[in-house]
Amino acid sequence: MSSGQPAMPPAVAIHGIGAHSGQSVRIHGWLYNLRESGKLLFPIFRDGTGLIQGVLFKKNVPPELFERVRTLTQESSVEVTGTVRAEARAVGGYELDVTDLRVLQAVPLEHPYPITPKEHGIEFLMEHRHLWLRSQRQAAILRVRHEVIKAVRDFFDEDGFTLADAPILTPAACEGTSNLFEVDYFEEKAYLTQSGQLYAEAAAMAVGKTYCFGPTFRAEKSKTRRHLTEFWMVEPEMAFAGLDDVMQLAERLVAYVVERVLTRRAAELKVLERDIEPLRKIKLPFPRLSYDEAVERVRAAGGTLQWGTDLGGTDETLLSQQFDRPVMVHRYPASVKAFYMQPDPVRPELALCVDMLAPEGYGEIIGGSQRIHDLELLQQRIAEHKLPEQAFSWYVDLRRFGSVPHGGFGMGIERVVAWLCGVEHVRETIPFPRTIYRIFP
């Protein structure tokens, strides 16, 4: 039975507004920008899915509506009603002939939105990170990050891996004792996890192929554009696997993620003004270099890398610039790598490990290895690194009960997103970055 009231236009998202061309619709969002040209108003609205320009001609709308829009302040929240019209020159290809606008919350003139179209310094923007996320650029990065994470999960789910998330609170170090965040855990000391790898190894012995995915923490006081103190990492682990298996999995994952982002996030990459031609070159297989070969190439390119030291940021850049796709460097000296890495049977001073370096100077995005599966050797390494035996007793148990060769890697999400987006610093690739100088907002 009709109430006698006219039906309200449907509420739609800007992203799909083209399907409603010629129709009256409602959108819920915020005023992104406002331009006035004589008797015409051109408000631009955003709703989190896209932007659309509204149009109001003074003689065609009630005076109070025209004035309400004309005095609207940036980032005020609104419900807008209007008729969708195709317009090739407009952002998104459509405009909205506004017939009504309801203000949900008006940003007061005396306390205006702090981020204006003018240039702002990075410290100011980071201090207002909770608002900076609303910019087109930052929202585009968030969507690429979302796609990367979704692609990672789809890849492993489709490849027969079982998700087994690792704890964030751990009793001991995984990588090294000098970069741990210590927390009080009732009557004991605990640490924020550096990696879920050790727990993934346990899960691999249960389900064969597993991965964990979550936040990890490093307390090293690094100030480089590639480091955060809190970041997200995906860590697959495979039973009955060697270093070659690890490298094949790593390159397949990265190629899959790149293809997904190129296919599904072309609009975001365009907003970011990302040159996608280098990304189109990311095809299998990836080049592989031994650590020995990498040292030679770095030195030939003008670097000063000495054999026996880990690659630094400059070394990684000099090396990766020589290739148009990620390069995998394998078999580093065991002395610069973690205690759990299996030694090379031919040259025991080397570890069966690999780092994947992204092109265009973005450095390491993956680090992995074959793990030690021999009980006595693992016990020896734990002692050599002066790690607490009791805290690692469960990890040693994995070598007592059906130990097998196994391996895996960790991939840092923020570094991958920075590379795919062409972003200079990883602080823009996580919603709320944590660095040695920043824990706000």
TIROTI-313509 format. One record per residue (C-alpha): x, y, z; residue in three letters. Coordinates in steps of 0.2 Angstrom, whole numbers, plus 2048, in hexadecimal, padded with zeros to 3 digits. Layout:
<pts>
XYZAla;...
</pts>
This chain:
<pts>
800800800Met;8078117FBSer;80B81E809Ser;80982C7FCGly;81B8317FEGln;8268327EFPro;8338247EEAla;8448297F3Met;8518277E6Pro;85D8187E8Pro;86D81B7F2Ala;87C8167E7Val;88F8167E8Ala;8988227DDIle;8A38147D6His;89480C7CDGly;88A81C7C9Ile;88B81A7B7Gly;87E80C7B8Ala;8728197BDHis;8748267AFSer;8658307ACGly;85D82B7BDGln;85B8347CESer;86682D7DBVal;86D8317EDArg;87F8307F2Ile;886831803His;897839805Gly;8A1848808Trp;8A58597FFLeu;8B68567F8Tyr;8B78677EFAsn;8AC8757E9Leu;8AE8817DAArg;8A38907D7Glu;8A18987C5Ser;8958A67C5Gly;88489E7C7Lys;88B88D7C6Leu;8918827D4Leu;89C8727D2Phe;89D8697E2Pro;8A78597E1Ile;8A184B7EDPhe;8AA83B7F2Arg;8A382C7FBAsp;8B28217FDGly;8AF8187ECThr;8B38267E1Gly;8B08397DCLeu;8A28417D3Ile;89F8537CEGln;88E85B7D2Gly;8868697C9Val;87A8777CFLeu;8748857C3Phe;86D8937CELys;85D8957C4Lys;8598837C4Asn;85A87F7D7Val;8518877E6Pro;85B8967EDPro;85D88D7FEGlu;86587E7F6Leu;8718887ECPhe;8778927FBGlu;878882805Arg;88487A7F9Val;88D88B7F6Arg;89288C808Thr;89687A80BLeu;8A7877813Thr;8B486A80EGln;8B1859814Glu;89F85C81BSer;89584C81ASer;88684D80FVal;878843807Glu;8768497F5Val;8688467E9Thr;8698497D6Gly;8688427C5Thr;8768397BDVal;87C8407ACArg;88A83A7A1Ala;89884679FGlu;8A8841797Ala;8B285079EArg;8AD84D7B0Ala;8B78437BDVal;8B18317BBGly;8A78357ABGly;89783A7B4Tyr;88F8497BCGlu;88184B7C8Leu;8748597C6Asp;87185C7D8Val;85E85E7DDThr;86085D7F0Asp;86E85C7FDLeu;86C85880FArg;87B85D81BVal;87F84F827Leu;88D858830Gln;89486982BAla;8A686C82EVal;8A687D837Pro;8AE88C82FLeu;8B789083FGlu;8C087F83FHis;8C287A82DPro;8C986A826Tyr;8DC86B828Pro;8E1863818Ile;8DE86F80AThr;8E386E7F7Pro;8F38787FBLys;90486F7FEGlu;907868810His;916861817Gly;91884E81AIle;91885082DGlu;90885A82DPhe;90084D822Leu;90683F82DMet;90084883DGlu;8EF849834His;8F083782DArg;8DE833833His;8D8841827Leu;8E583F819Trp;8DF82E815Leu;8D083780DArg;8DB83E7FFSer;8D98367EEGln;8EB8307EEArg;8EB8287FFGln;8DA8207FCAla;8E18197ECAla;8F08127F5Ile;8E480A802Leu;8DB8017F4Arg;8EB7FA7ECVal;8F07F47FDArg;8DF7EC7FFHis;8E17E37EEGlu;8F37DD7F2Val;8EC7D5802Ile;8DD7CD7F9Lys;8E87C77EBAla;8F47BF7F8Val;8E67B6801Arg;8DF7B07F0Asp;8F07AA7EAPhe;8F379F7F9Phe;8E17997FBAsp;8E17947E9Glu;8F278B7EBAsp;8ED7807F9Gly;8F478A808Phe;8EB78A818Thr;8EA79A822Leu;8F1798834Ala;8F47A983DAsp;9027AA848Ala;9027B3859Pro;9077C585BIle;90E7C286DLeu;91D7B786DThr;9297B087APro;9397B3870Ala;9417BB861Ala;93F7B4850Cys;94C7BE846Glu;9577C6853Gly;9567CC865Thr;95B7DE862Ser;94B7E4859Asn;93D7DE864Leu;92F7E786DPhe;92E7E187EGlu;91D7E1888Val;9187DB899Asp;90E7CB898Tyr;9077C98A9Phe;9167C28B3Glu;9217BF8A4Glu;9297C9896Lys;9227C7884Ala;9267CE874Tyr;91C7D5865Leu;91F7C9856Thr;92D7CC84AGln;9267BF83FSer;9197B083FGly;9257A5836Gln;92A799844Leu;917796848Tyr;914794835Ala;921786835Glu;91777D842Ala;90777F838Ala;910778828Ala;914768831Met;901767834Ala;8F976C823Val;90876B817Gly;90677D810Lys;90178B81BThr;90379E81DTyr;9007AB82ACys;8FC7BD827Phe;8FD7CB834Gly;9067DA83CPro;9187D8840Thr;9237E484BPhe;9357E984AArg;93D7F4857Ala;94D7F984CGlu;94F80B84BLys;94F80C839Ser;94B81D830Lys;94B81781EThr;93C818812Arg;93A805812Arg;938803825His;929803831Leu;9297FD843Thr;9187F5840Glu;9147ED82FPhe;90A7DE827Trp;9127CF821Met;90C7BF818Val;9167AF81CGlu;91379F813Pro;91C78F818Glu;91D77E810Met;92276D816Ala;92C76280APhe;934772802Ala;9457787FDGly;94C7897F8Leu;9477877E6Asp;9357847EBAsp;9357937F6Val;93C79E7E8Met;92F7977DBGln;92179B7E7Leu;9277AC7EBAla;9287B17D8Glu;9177AA7D4Arg;90F7B47E3Leu;9177C47DEVal;9127C27CBAla;9007BE7D0Tyr;8FF7CD7DCVal;9067D97CEVal;8FA7D27C1Glu;8EB7D47CDArg;8EF7E67D1Val;8F27EB7BFLeu;8E17E37BAThr;8D67E97C8Arg;8DE7F97CEArg;8E28027BEAla;8D88117C4Ala;8E18137D4Glu;8F28117CBLeu;8EC81F7C0Lys;8E882A7CFVal;8F98277D6Leu;90182B7C5Glu;90A81A7C5Arg;9138167B5Asp;90D8047B3Ile;9187FF7A5Glu;9267F97B1Pro;9187EF7BALeu;9137E77A9Arg;9247DF7A7Lys;9227D57B7Ile;9217C47AFLys;9287B37B5Leu;9357AD7B7Pro;93F7B97C2Phe;9527BB7C0Pro;95C7B27CEArg;96D7B67D4Leu;9787AE7E1Ser;97E7B97EFTyr;9907B87E7Asp;9897BE7D6Glu;97F7CC7DFAla;98F7D37E7Val;9987D37D7Glu;98A7DC7CEArg;9887E97DCVal;99B7ED7DCArg;99B7EE7C9Ala;98D7FB7CAAla;9988067D6Gly;9927FF7E7Gly;99E7FA7F5Thr;9957EA7FBLeu;9A27DE804Gln;99F7CC803Trp;9997C6814Gly;98D7D5817Thr;97B7D6814Asp;9747E1806Leu;9707F280BGly;9637FE803Gly;96F8057F7Thr;9767F47F2Asp;9647EE7EFGlu;9607FD7E4Thr;9707FB7DALeu;96C7E97D7Leu;9597EA7D3Ser;95C7F87C7Gln;9657EB7BCGln;9547E27B9Phe;9437E67B3Asp;93A7DA7BFArg;93E7D47D1Pro;94E7CB7D3Val;9517BD7E0Met;9627BD7E9Val;9657AC7F1His;9727A37FCArg;9787B2807Tyr;9867AF814Pro;97E7A6823Ala;9867B282FSer;97B7C0829Val;96B7B682ALys;95F7AF837Ala;9647A0841Phe;95679483ATyr;95D794828Met;963784820Gln;97578481BPro;97A781809Asp;98076F808Pro;98D7747FCVal;993783804Arg;98E783817Pro;99379581AGlu;98479A80FLeu;972799814Ala;964792808Leu;95B7A2808Cys;9547AF7FCVal;9507C17FBAsp;9457C87EEMet;9497DA7E9Leu;93C7E57E0Ala;9417EF7D1Pro;9418027CFGlu;94B8037DFGly;93E7FC7EBTyr;9497EF7F3Gly;9457E07FDGlu;9337DA7FDIle;9357C8801Ile;9427BF80CGly;9417AC80EGly;94B79C810Ser;94B789812Gln;94B786825Arg;95677B82FIle;94E76A831His;95C76183BAsp;95976184ELeu;96B762853Glu;96F770847Leu;96177A84DLeu;96577885FGln;97777D85BGln;97178D852Arg;966792860Ile;97579086CAla;98079A860Glu;9747A8860His;9727A8873Lys;95F7A6871Leu;95579F880Pro;95378C87EGlu;94378B888Gln;93A79887DAla;93F78E86EPhe;93B77D875Ser;92B77B86BTrp;93478185BTyr;94277385EVal;934767860Asp;92F76884ELeu;94076084AArg;93D752856Arg;92C74C84FPhe;92D74983CGly;938756836Ser;93975A824Val;941766818Pro;936776818His;937788813Gly;92D798811Gly;92F7AB810Phe;9287BB816Gly;9217C980BMet;91F7DA811Gly;90F7E280CIle;9137F480DGlu;9237F2803Arg;9197E97F5Val;90C7F77F5Val;9198057F5Ala;9217FD7E5Trp;9107FA7DCLeu;90A80B7E0Cys;91B8147DCGly;91A81B7EEVal;92B8227F5Glu;92881D807His;91F80F80FVal;91781A81CArg;90A81E80FGlu;90680B80CThr;8FE80781DIle;8EF810824Pro;8F8816834Phe;90B814833Pro;915811842Arg;927817841Thr;93581B84EIle;92E82D84FTyr;91B82A84DArg;90E821856Ile;90082E854Phe;8F382E84EPro;
</pts>
